[in-house]
Amino acid sequence: MVKAVSRKITSLINEVIDADVLVVGGGLAGCMAAIKAKDQGVKVVLVDKGYISRSGQSPFAAGSINIFTPEDDLSLWLREIVERGEYLNDQEWVKLQLENIYSLTTELDAWGKEYGLTVLERDEKGSLLRRKARGNINTLTSVINALPMMDTLRRRLVKLEVPLYERIMVTDLLTEDGRVVGALGLNYRDGKLYLFRAKATILAAAGCGFKSFFIGHRNLTGEGQVMAYQLGAALRNLDQAMSNTTAREVDIHGLSFMVGFGGRFLNGRGEEFMWRYDPEVGNRARLTRLTVAMAREVAEGRGPIYMDLTQVPTHDQTLLKQIVPEGFRSLESVGLKPFREKIEWMPAFEGTLAHGGGVHIDLGCATGVPGLFAAGDNTCTPEHGTWSITGLNLSFCIVSGKVAADSAVPEASRASLSALGNLDVAPLVDALLAPLDREGGSNPEEVIARIQQTIIPYPVAYLRREETLQNALARIQNTRQWEIPRLRARNLRELVKAREVRNMALIAEAIVQSALYRQESRGFHYREDYPLTDNDQWLKWIMVKEERGEMKVRGEVFPTPYIQPPTGKYPPR
């Protein structure tokens, strides 16, 4: 049966699709990139692992977007983002994002109105509804409705007649003479293989969430980041592996406005403990502070942790349910009454999602690999630094989508469509399908569980030390050396899992290697053996790159043109 399935798939490439610009990933960044490229008159093709407008993280965005308006103070916002990003930000990207987000979100909101959808929430005067949410001091967070946002983008793509290829997992980027010229994709429902030929390619396929306990990302396993890495692109700042927080009993989203509207974090003693860790904003602390604080409270015997929403005003309760309906339905589905009782809470590891590092890009979204650009969460999200204030991720997806399109279209105009004459696709297909031909070997689900058990526990994810990181690295390297080459698959579903776990293992090693390299504490990266931030030695981006088949790590000093970091060592800020 296995061999019959294998023969059916490998008999031929079922379809060849040509594009000037190929966009891989149909979330917010990918949709925006496809729209903005199409607006410039080129042929665009968009391919996604799921159903565009419901795939990945974007539909689950928790209502928070950072929109700098013409009335705001650019220097004030720039400084706050850089300082709260602990100075690891690409400051030019911060400025670029602030200067472009208002016009782009205004345009997106107008598209929504054409379809009778409300994308941005406004007050009774028609102005953007803005609050101080997680991390904000002088800046403000606007309210965006995620599902109408994604429905708007899908309708816009259909209106522009952009071909949408859905439920296709892009497994390999194709190169000719060192230049990306297309991609190979597998439809995991019917087993058809697709060959996409393109003059320029934009990766917007998100990061790797390790199928952890947080809503909306279990199909995000780092394909784009791994494909770029294998072609020589650098992965940047994976030491900042991301975490959010969620209810322990059921995974939800919406934390930013929960605390923005009056939610409180309590420890097992009933103490509102976050004021000890962040005296300035307390419960609205950045995720970097929040997740480490939760881990420390539990490790020091003051757990469990609770979210208390009982003091949220009635009108804000209604707005919260409107912004993130899925989260509240999830809580209610297990009998929890979030506005009447405190809810047990915990950190939720997200790996390279949201802001956990990713493909290194320049100010034009170029990856350093000819013909390849990256946008959105697939990248290192350079505007954030560590993790600065809420809402930057959605803004970055929008702006980087446009920037990537503006860079890819001229690239496509200079290139010709490759005939792929010098490329033998057969080895890639054989490697993809190899698990189908193995009678024995490792079960993908079991290997996924072992990777999770290695990388998610507190001593590796939050309260790091040399010893625990070295132990984790040894386990992951053993998995990559012995288990990944032996993965087996009995059907198409398991074949996808086999490719996913291969990607997860590589990203897991890159995270741990990066964490070992950075010998200080900054952002999500808390080293108990190096508890201070050290700007003299470690104000660097940590870069991971493949060299001669080996994973190499280095630190790169970067420019700070607008905000000068302090010197010396100090406790993480």
DOTI-266092 format. One record per residue (C-alpha): residue number from 1; residue in one letter; x, y, z. Coordinates in steps of 0.05 Angstrom, whole numbers. Layout:
VEXMI   rofi   pake        x        y        z
VEXMI    NUM      A        X        Y        Z
...
***
This chain:
VEXMI   rofi   pake        x        y        z
VEXMI      1      M        0        0        0
VEXMI      2      V       57       48       17
VEXMI      3      K       93       35      -48
VEXMI      4      A       28       43      -87
VEXMI      5      V       17      112      -56
VEXMI      6      S       90      129      -71
VEXMI      7      R       85      109     -144
VEXMI      8      K       21      148     -153
VEXMI      9      I       55      212     -129
VEXMI     10      T      122      204     -163
VEXMI     11      S       95      186     -231
VEXMI     12      L      102      259     -253
VEXMI     13      I       98      331     -233
VEXMI     14      N       23      340     -237
VEXMI     15      E       23      414     -253
VEXMI     16      V       72      469     -271
VEXMI     17      I       53      540     -253
VEXMI     18      D       90      602     -277
VEXMI     19      A       94      669     -243
VEXMI     20      D      134      733     -245
VEXMI     21      V      129      735     -169
VEXMI     22      L      114      673     -127
VEXMI     23      V       90      686      -56
VEXMI     24      V       95      629       -7
VEXMI     25      G       49      638       53
VEXMI     26      G      -21      667       55
VEXMI     27      G      -23      704      121
VEXMI     28      L      -25      779      129
VEXMI     29      A       46      791      101
VEXMI     30      G       37      743       43
VEXMI     31      C      -30      770       23
VEXMI     32      M       -5      842       26
VEXMI     33      A       57      823      -15
VEXMI     34      A       14      789      -68
VEXMI     35      I      -34      848      -72
VEXMI     36      K       21      900      -76
VEXMI     37      A       60      860     -129
VEXMI     38      K       -3      851     -170
VEXMI     39      D      -17      925     -166
VEXMI     40      Q       47      935     -205
VEXMI     41      G       22      895     -264
VEXMI     42      V       61      830     -257
VEXMI     43      K       36      759     -255
VEXMI     44      V       31      737     -182
VEXMI     45      V       17      668     -154
VEXMI     46      L        2      656      -80
VEXMI     47      V       10      587      -49
VEXMI     48      D       -7      569       23
VEXMI     49      K       -4      507       67
VEXMI     50      G      -76      519       89
VEXMI     51      Y     -137      559       68
VEXMI     52      I     -119      631       55
VEXMI     53      S     -153      678      105
VEXMI     54      R     -159      621      157
VEXMI     55      S      -88      593      157
VEXMI     56      G      -33      607      206
VEXMI     57      Q      -30      661      259
VEXMI     58      S      -62      720      224
VEXMI     59      P     -135      700      235
VEXMI     60      F     -119      694      309
VEXMI     61      A      -86      762      317
VEXMI     62      A     -111      787      384
VEXMI     63      G     -138      854      362
VEXMI     64      S      -73      893      373
VEXMI     65      I      -38      934      320
VEXMI     66      N       13      990      327
VEXMI     67      I       -8     1048      282
VEXMI     68      F       33     1111      284
VEXMI     69      T      -11     1169      260
VEXMI     70      P        9     1237      231
VEXMI     71      E       -9     1269      298
VEXMI     72      D       40     1225      337
VEXMI     73      D      112     1244      356
VEXMI     74      L      159     1202      313
VEXMI     75      S      220     1211      357
VEXMI     76      L      180     1192      419
VEXMI     77      W      152     1129      388
VEXMI     78      L      219     1110      358
VEXMI     79      R      255     1118      425
VEXMI     80      E      203     1078      463
VEXMI     81      I      205     1020      414
VEXMI     82      V      281     1017      414
VEXMI     83      E      289     1024      488
VEXMI     84      R      236      972      504
VEXMI     85      G      265      927      450
VEXMI     86      E      329      929      492
VEXMI     87      Y      368      960      435
VEXMI     88      L      369      899      390
VEXMI     89      N      322      932      340
VEXMI     90      D      342      949      269
VEXMI     91      Q      328     1023      279
VEXMI     92      E      321     1038      205
VEXMI     93      W      266      986      202
VEXMI     94      V      230     1017      262
VEXMI     95      K      230     1085      227
VEXMI     96      L      208     1054      160
VEXMI     97      Q      151     1018      194
VEXMI     98      L      126     1079      232
VEXMI     99      E      128     1122      170
VEXMI    100      N       88     1074      127
VEXMI    101      I       38     1039      171
VEXMI    102      Y      -16     1093      174
VEXMI    103      S      -26     1099       99
VEXMI    104      L      -26     1023       90
VEXMI    105      T      -76     1008      146
VEXMI    106      T     -120     1065      121
VEXMI    107      E     -120     1032       53
VEXMI    108      L     -135      963       84
VEXMI    109      D     -192      992      125
VEXMI    110      A     -221     1024       62
VEXMI    111      W     -219      957       26
VEXMI    112      G     -258      927       83
VEXMI    113      K     -311      979       78
VEXMI    114      E     -321      961        4
VEXMI    115      Y     -342      892       28
VEXMI    116      G     -382      916       88
VEXMI    117      L     -329      893      137
VEXMI    118      T     -301      931      197
VEXMI    119      V     -225      922      199
VEXMI    120      L     -204      979      246
VEXMI    121      E     -246      997      307
VEXMI    122      R     -262     1071      316
VEXMI    123      D     -291     1113      371
VEXMI    124      E     -355     1154      369
VEXMI    125      K     -317     1210      334
VEXMI    126      G     -291     1165      279
VEXMI    127      S     -220     1165      304
VEXMI    128      L     -179     1102      314
VEXMI    129      L     -197     1067      379
VEXMI    130      R     -131     1065      416
VEXMI    131      R     -111     1042      485
VEXMI    132      K      -48     1031      527
VEXMI    133      A      -38      956      523
VEXMI    134      R       20      910      536
VEXMI    135      G       85      949      541
VEXMI    136      N       58     1018      521
VEXMI    137      I       82     1079      560
VEXMI    138      N       78     1137      511
VEXMI    139      T       55     1097      450
VEXMI    140      L      -15     1071      438
VEXMI    141      T      -45     1006      411
VEXMI    142      S     -101     1008      360
VEXMI    143      V     -156      956      355
VEXMI    144      I     -162      912      293
VEXMI    145      N     -211      856      278
VEXMI    146      A     -170      796      253
VEXMI    147      L     -223      756      216
VEXMI    148      P     -252      815      177
VEXMI    149      M     -180      836      162
VEXMI    150      M     -164      769      131
VEXMI    151      D     -232      764       96
VEXMI    152      T     -218      832       65
VEXMI    153      L     -150      810       39
VEXMI    154      R     -178      746        9
VEXMI    155      R     -233      785      -27
VEXMI    156      R     -182      834      -52
VEXMI    157      L     -139      778      -80
VEXMI    158      V     -199      747     -115
VEXMI    159      K     -218      815     -143
VEXMI    160      L     -148      824     -171
VEXMI    161      E     -151      753     -200
VEXMI    162      V      -89      729     -163
VEXMI    163      P      -87      652     -169
VEXMI    164      L      -92      620     -101
VEXMI    165      Y      -61      551      -91
VEXMI    166      E      -84      524      -24
VEXMI    167      R      -69      465       21
VEXMI    168      I       -2      457      -13
VEXMI    169      M       60      449       29
VEXMI    170      V      120      481       -5
VEXMI    171      T      176      433       12
VEXMI    172      D      236      458      -28
VEXMI    173      L      260      521      -63
VEXMI    174      L      290      509     -131
VEXMI    175      T      354      543     -153
VEXMI    176      E      392      550     -218
VEXMI    177      D      463      579     -218
VEXMI    178      G      454      600     -146
VEXMI    179      R      389      638     -158
VEXMI    180      V      320      619     -133
VEXMI    181      V      276      603     -193
VEXMI    182      G      216      569     -162
VEXMI    183      A      190      518     -112
VEXMI    184      L      165      447     -104
VEXMI    185      G       99      437      -69
VEXMI    186      L       58      377      -45
VEXMI    187      N      -18      377      -40
VEXMI    188      Y      -26      336       23
VEXMI    189      R      -98      317        7
VEXMI    190      D      -91      285      -61
VEXMI    191      G      -16      275      -65
VEXMI    192      K       -6      319     -127
VEXMI    193      L       62      351     -137
VEXMI    194      Y       66      423     -162
VEXMI    195      L      125      457     -194
VEXMI    196      F      123      533     -188
VEXMI    197      R      170      571     -234
VEXMI    198      A      182      644     -215
VEXMI    199      K      227      702     -232
VEXMI    200      A      226      725     -159
VEXMI    201      T      201      691      -95
VEXMI    202      I      176      720      -30
VEXMI    203      L      175      676       32
VEXMI    204      A      120      695       80
VEXMI    205      A      107      627      111
VEXMI    206      A      115      644      186
VEXMI    207      G      162      612      236
VEXMI    208      C      163      548      276
VEXMI    209      G      116      541      336
VEXMI    210      F      134      468      352
VEXMI    211      K       60      451      356
VEXMI    212      S       61      479      426
VEXMI    213      F        2      499      469
VEXMI    214      F      -22      564      438
VEXMI    215      I      -79      578      392
VEXMI    216      G      -73      579      317
VEXMI    217      H       -3      556      299
VEXMI    218      R        1      480      299
VEXMI    219      N       12      478      224
VEXMI    220      L       69      529      228
VEXMI    221      T      133      488      231
VEXMI    222      G      187      531      199
VEXMI    223      E      187      509      127
VEXMI    224      G      205      577      100
VEXMI    225      Q      260      590      151
VEXMI    226      V      292      522      138
VEXMI    227      M      288      529       62
VEXMI    228      A      322      597       65
VEXMI    229      Y      375      571      113
VEXMI    230      Q      391      512       68
VEXMI    231      L      405      560       11
VEXMI    232      G      454      602       52
VEXMI    233      A      409      655       85
VEXMI    234      A      425      671      157
VEXMI    235      L      376      660      214
VEXMI    236      R      379      718      263
VEXMI    237      N      365      724      338
VEXMI    238      L      336      655      350
VEXMI    239      D      362      662      421
VEXMI    240      Q      299      705      430
VEXMI    241      A      253      645      421
VEXMI    242      M      184      673      434
VEXMI    243      S      131      658      486
VEXMI    244      N       62      685      499
VEXMI    245      T       18      664      557
VEXMI    246      T      -48      629      559
VEXMI    247      A      -99      593      602
VEXMI    248      R      -73      527      627
VEXMI    249      E     -137      488      612
VEXMI    250      V     -149      513      541
VEXMI    251      D     -105      553      493
VEXMI    252      I     -131      623      478
VEXMI    253      H     -107      691      454
VEXMI    254      G     -122      764      469
VEXMI    255      L      -74      776      527
VEXMI    256      S      -54      847      506
VEXMI    257      F     -123      877      513
VEXMI    258      M     -141      833      572
VEXMI    259      V      -88      869      613
VEXMI    260      G     -101      934      576
VEXMI    261      F     -173      933      599
VEXMI    262      G     -156      916      672
VEXMI    263      G     -135      843      676
VEXMI    264      R      -86      825      732
VEXMI    265      F      -36      769      743
VEXMI    266      L      -37      736      812
VEXMI    267      N        9      683      840
VEXMI    268      G      -11      625      885
VEXMI    269      R       -9      671      946
VEXMI    270      G      -58      720      913
VEXMI    271      E       -3      772      902
VEXMI    272      E       -5      817      841
VEXMI    273      F       67      798      830
VEXMI    274      M       84      833      763
VEXMI    275      W       95      900      798
VEXMI    276      R      158      869      828
VEXMI    277      Y      185      853      759
VEXMI    278      D      162      916      723
VEXMI    279      P      146      973      772
VEXMI    280      E      128     1019      713
VEXMI    281      V       71      981      679
VEXMI    282      G       60      919      723
VEXMI    283      N        9      873      690
VEXMI    284      R       20      907      623
VEXMI    285      A       93      885      622
VEXMI    286      R      125      862      558
VEXMI    287      L      122      788      544
VEXMI    288      T      197      783      556
VEXMI    289      R      186      804      629
VEXMI    290      L      121      767      637
VEXMI    291      T      142      697      616
VEXMI    292      V      207      698      655
VEXMI    293      A      170      726      716
VEXMI    294      M      119      670      713
VEXMI    295      A      173      617      708
VEXMI    296      R      210      647      767
VEXMI    297      E      148      652      810
VEXMI    298      V      133      578      799
VEXMI    299      A      206      556      806
VEXMI    300      E      211      593      872
VEXMI    301      G      148      561      900
VEXMI    302      R       97      616      890
VEXMI    303      G       55      582      836
VEXMI    304      P        7      571      805
VEXMI    305      I       -5      634      765
VEXMI    306      Y      -75      663      752
VEXMI    307      M     -106      714      706
VEXMI    308      D     -159      756      742
VEXMI    309      L     -208      792      696
VEXMI    310      T     -262      803      748
VEXMI    311      Q     -246      878      752
VEXMI    312      V     -254      891      677
VEXMI    313      P     -312      941      666
VEXMI    314      T     -375      913      633
VEXMI    315      H     -369      954      569
VEXMI    316      D     -297      929      561
VEXMI    317      Q     -319      858      572
VEXMI    318      T     -365      865      512
VEXMI    319      L     -309      895      470
VEXMI    320      L     -260      839      489
VEXMI    321      K     -310      786      468
VEXMI    322      Q     -318      822      402
VEXMI    323      I     -243      828      388
VEXMI    324      V     -223      757      407
VEXMI    325      P     -287      716      406
VEXMI    326      E     -251      649      397
VEXMI    327      G     -213      656      462
VEXMI    328      F     -274      669      504
VEXMI    329      R     -314      614      470
VEXMI    330      S     -257      567      486
VEXMI    331      L     -258      586      560
VEXMI    332      E     -333      579      563
VEXMI    333      S     -329      511      528
VEXMI    334      V     -293      482      588
VEXMI    335      G     -339      515      639
VEXMI    336      L     -295      574      657
VEXMI    337      K     -326      642      671
VEXMI    338      P     -268      691      659
VEXMI    339      F     -304      753      685
VEXMI    340      R     -328      718      748
VEXMI    341      E     -269      676      770
VEXMI    342      K     -194      676      764
VEXMI    343      I     -165      630      711
VEXMI    344      E     -102      588      719
VEXMI    345      W      -49      615      671
VEXMI    346      M       19      595      644
VEXMI    347      P       73      613      593
VEXMI    348      A       62      585      523
VEXMI    349      F      124      572      482
VEXMI    350      E      119      596      410
VEXMI    351      G      190      585      384
VEXMI    352      T      205      629      324
VEXMI    353      L      134      654      315
VEXMI    354      A      110      726      326
VEXMI    355      H      178      750      349
VEXMI    356      G      226      694      361
VEXMI    357      G      278      706      307
VEXMI    358      G      279      684      235
VEXMI    359      V      308      698      166
VEXMI    360      H      356      757      166
VEXMI    361      I      333      812      118
VEXMI    362      D      357      880       98
VEXMI    363      L      315      943       91
VEXMI    364      G      288      918       25
VEXMI    365      C      269      848       51
VEXMI    366      A      326      816       12
VEXMI    367      T      354      752       44
VEXMI    368      G      422      753       11
VEXMI    369      V      401      694      -33
VEXMI    370      P      391      719     -105
VEXMI    371      G      317      720     -125
VEXMI    372      L      293      708      -54
VEXMI    373      F      258      758       -8
VEXMI    374      A      223      748       59
VEXMI    375      A      167      784       95
VEXMI    376      G      127      779      159
VEXMI    377      D      138      727      213
VEXMI    378      N      183      685      168
VEXMI    379      T      236      738      182
VEXMI    380      C      274      761      243
VEXMI    381      T      220      816      252
VEXMI    382      P      275      868      256
VEXMI    383      E      232      924      284
VEXMI    384      H      221      890      351
VEXMI    385      G      291      882      381
VEXMI    386      T      276      832      436
VEXMI    387      W      201      845      444
VEXMI    388      S      184      918      454
VEXMI    389      I      111      937      452
VEXMI    390      T       47      903      430
VEXMI    391      G       19      908      359
VEXMI    392      L       85      914      322
VEXMI    393      N       80      846      290
VEXMI    394      L       16      860      250
VEXMI    395      S       45      927      229
VEXMI    396      F      109      894      206
VEXMI    397      C       71      842      166
VEXMI    398      I       34      897      129
VEXMI    399      V       94      941      116
VEXMI    400      S      143      884      100
VEXMI    401      G       93      854       52
VEXMI    402      K       93      919       12
VEXMI    403      V      168      927       17
VEXMI    404      A      181      856       -6
VEXMI    405      A      134      867      -65
VEXMI    406      D      169      932      -83
VEXMI    407      S      235      895      -83
VEXMI    408      A      212      831     -117
VEXMI    409      V      177      864     -176
VEXMI    410      P      240      900     -203
VEXMI    411      E      279      835     -191
VEXMI    412      A      228      797     -233
VEXMI    413      S      232      849     -288
VEXMI    414      R      307      837     -294
VEXMI    415      A      300      761     -295
VEXMI    416      S      275      710     -346
VEXMI    417      L      232      651     -329
VEXMI    418      S      278      592     -318
VEXMI    419      A      265      529     -358
VEXMI    420      L      296      492     -298
VEXMI    421      G      337      457     -351
VEXMI    422      N      397      447     -306
VEXMI    423      L      357      422     -247
VEXMI    424      D      340      350     -233
VEXMI    425      V      279      352     -189
VEXMI    426      A      279      277     -179
VEXMI    427      P      327      277     -118
VEXMI    428      L      282      328      -82
VEXMI    429      V      220      287      -97
VEXMI    430      D      255      223      -75
VEXMI    431      A      278      255       -9
VEXMI    432      L      208      282        4
VEXMI    433      L      174      215       -8
VEXMI    434      A      227      171       24
VEXMI    435      P      188      161       89
VEXMI    436      L      132      128       50
VEXMI    437      D      179       72       29
VEXMI    438      R      204       55       99
VEXMI    439      E      171       -5      132
VEXMI    440      G      203       11      199
VEXMI    441      G      233       73      230
VEXMI    442      S      213      131      274
VEXMI    443      N      141      154      282
VEXMI    444      P      137      229      268
VEXMI    445      E       89      242      325
VEXMI    446      E      136      209      375
VEXMI    447      V      195      250      350
VEXMI    448      I      155      314      354
VEXMI    449      A      139      298      427
VEXMI    450      R      212      287      443
VEXMI    451      I      231      354      411
VEXMI    452      Q      177      389      452
VEXMI    453      Q      201      354      516
VEXMI    454      T      271      379      501
VEXMI    455      I      261      452      482
VEXMI    456      I      198      475      520
VEXMI    457      P      214      461      594
VEXMI    458      Y      231      522      637
VEXMI    459      P      307      507      643
VEXMI    460      V      314      511      567
VEXMI    461      A      259      560      546
VEXMI    462      Y      262      611      603
VEXMI    463      L      312      599      660
VEXMI    464      R      373      579      620
VEXMI    465      R      442      555      641
VEXMI    466      E      502      526      604
VEXMI    467      E      489      456      630
VEXMI    468      T      415      453      613
VEXMI    469      L      427      482      544
VEXMI    470      Q      484      434      529
VEXMI    471      N      440      375      550
VEXMI    472      A      385      400      505
VEXMI    473      L      433      409      447
VEXMI    474      A      459      338      454
VEXMI    475      R      388      310      453
VEXMI    476      I      368      350      392
VEXMI    477      Q      432      333      354
VEXMI    478      N      420      260      369
VEXMI    479      T      349      267      341
VEXMI    480      R      374      300      278
VEXMI    481      Q      429      249      267
VEXMI    482      W      392      185      283
VEXMI    483      E      317      194      282
VEXMI    484      I      303      244      226
VEXMI    485      P      336      201      172
VEXMI    486      R      293      142      195
VEXMI    487      L      225      176      195
VEXMI    488      R      170      134      166
VEXMI    489      A      101      152      138
VEXMI    490      R       42      107      124
VEXMI    491      N        0      160       89
VEXMI    492      L        1      232       64
VEXMI    493      R      -15      260      133
VEXMI    494      E       45      226      164
VEXMI    495      L       87      246      104
VEXMI    496      V       73      319      120
VEXMI    497      K       88      306      193
VEXMI    498      A      155      275      173
VEXMI    499      R      175      338      135
VEXMI    500      E      149      382      192
VEXMI    501      V      189      346      245
VEXMI    502      R      252      351      203
VEXMI    503      N      244      426      200
VEXMI    504      M      227      431      275
VEXMI    505      A      290      393      293
VEXMI    506      L      334      440      253
VEXMI    507      I      302      503      283
VEXMI    508      A      306      473      353
VEXMI    509      E      381      464      346
VEXMI    510      A      389      534      318
VEXMI    511      I      351      562      378
VEXMI    512      V      394      525      429
VEXMI    513      Q      459      540      393
VEXMI    514      S      440      614      393
VEXMI    515      A      422      613      467
VEXMI    516      L      489      581      484
VEXMI    517      Y      526      633      444
VEXMI    518      R      494      695      477
VEXMI    519      Q      527      698      545
VEXMI    520      E      483      751      577
VEXMI    521      S      409      762      593
VEXMI    522      R      366      803      547
VEXMI    523      G      293      798      527
VEXMI    524      F      265      727      526
VEXMI    525      H      336      702      536
VEXMI    526      Y      349      697      611
VEXMI    527      R      414      663      631
VEXMI    528      E      418      647      705
VEXMI    529      D      494      640      696
VEXMI    530      Y      498      708      660
VEXMI    531      P      441      748      693
VEXMI    532      L      461      818      668
VEXMI    533      T      452      853      602
VEXMI    534      D      521      868      574
VEXMI    535      N      521      922      520
VEXMI    536      D      596      924      516
VEXMI    537      Q      604      852      494
VEXMI    538      W      535      829      470
VEXMI    539      L      500      886      435
VEXMI    540      K      500      840      374
VEXMI    541      W      453      802      330
VEXMI    542      I      464      727      336
VEXMI    543      M      469      697      266
VEXMI    544      V      463      623      249
VEXMI    545      K      486      601      180
VEXMI    546      E      501      535      145
VEXMI    547      E      574      530      124
VEXMI    548      R      599      466       91
VEXMI    549      G      541      428      119
VEXMI    550      E      552      451      191
VEXMI    551      M      512      500      233
VEXMI    552      K      556      560      250
VEXMI    553      V      539      615      300
VEXMI    554      R      568      685      304
VEXMI    555      G      553      753      333
VEXMI    556      E      545      814      287
VEXMI    557      V      552      886      311
VEXMI    558      F      498      929      278
VEXMI    559      P      486     1004      268
VEXMI    560      T      447     1046      319
VEXMI    561      P      436     1110      279
VEXMI    562      Y      381     1144      321
VEXMI    563      I      380     1118      392
VEXMI    564      Q      447     1105      426
VEXMI    565      P      447     1047      475
VEXMI    566      P      478     1055      544
VEXMI    567      T      545     1023      557
VEXMI    568      G      565      972      609
VEXMI    569      K      527      918      646
VEXMI    570      Y      460      925      681
VEXMI    571      P      399      882      700
VEXMI    572      P      353      868      641
VEXMI    573      R      306      928      629
***
